[in-house]
């Protein structure tokens, strides 16, 4: 992603409305601090299909580990989407920086 004008689109799903909103906001803040051009939306897992063709990465809440098979089925036709199961270590503390670190290392940015 050498071109800084290229926006990285991330969808965060975690099922429970409030915490995903906070997590998305914290990652957004962390990305802004690093001058990363990133669009992060928080949605319910039922909406993944609506966004899958539009995103670069899908961050999944740790408590949704049980739907990873379903998510992998949804993304198998779209190899461009990196699916990342968030670690509860940073998810439980809503640590946007740690989440962003995880995302960046998974995307090899």
N, C-alpha and C positions, 0 to 999 in steps of 0.2 A: 504494500500500500504506500509506495514511495510518494505518490502524488497526494499532497495534503488537501487538495480540493475534493478528493474522493471521500464521500461520507461512508462511515461504517455504520451499518444498520443492525441494531440488536433488539431482539424481542426477549423480554423477561417474563416467564410464567411461573406462578407459584400457587395459584388457587385461592390464597387468602388475600383479598384486596389490599388492605392497609399496608402490610409489610412489603409487598412487592412495589408499591408506590414509593415507599421510603427508600427501598434498595435501589430502585431505578434512579431516584433523585440523587442519591449518594454517589452512584457510579457516574452519573451525568456531571456532577460537581468535580469528581476526581478527574474525569476526562477533560473537563474545561481547564482545570489546573495544569494539565499536561499539554494543553493546546491540541487536543485530539478532536477531530471532526467526527462526532458520533451522535447518532440518533438512537435513543433508548426508549422503547415503549414497554409498559407493563400491561399485560393482558391475562385473562383466564386461559387455562389450558384448552378450553373448547374452541378458542379462536385461533389456535396455531395454524390450522389449515388456511385461514384467510390471509395469513402473513408470510407463509413459508417461501413463496417465490420472490419475496421482496426483501429478505433479510440476509445478513452475512453470518450471524450467529444467534443461537437460541440458548438463553440461560434458563436452566430449570431449577426450581426450588428443591432443596435436598429432600423434603418430605414427599416429593412427587417421583422419587426414584422408581416407584412401582409402575409408573406409566412410561418409563424409558423405552420399553419395547414398542409401545404404540407410537411414540415419537419417532423412533428410528424407522418404523414402517413409513411414517409420513414423509420423512426426509430422505429415504433411500433413493428416490428419483431425482433428488436435488443435492448433488454432491458438493455444491458450493456452500451449503449451510453447515456450520460447525456447531454441533450440539454439545453443550457443556452442562454437566450436573454440578450445580454450585455446592461448595463445601459448607457444611453447617458451621465450621469454625468462623467463617466471616459472615455467613448468612444470619446467624443468630445475633450477631452484634451489628448487623447492617453496615459492615465495613466496606464502603465503596472502593477505597483504594486497593484493598486485598482482592476484591472481586475483579477489579480492573486488571490487576496483575495477573490473575488466573486467566482471564479472558485473553489478554495480550500474549501470554505464553502459549496458550492453546492455538491461537491464530498465528503464532510465530511472527509477531509484529515487533 
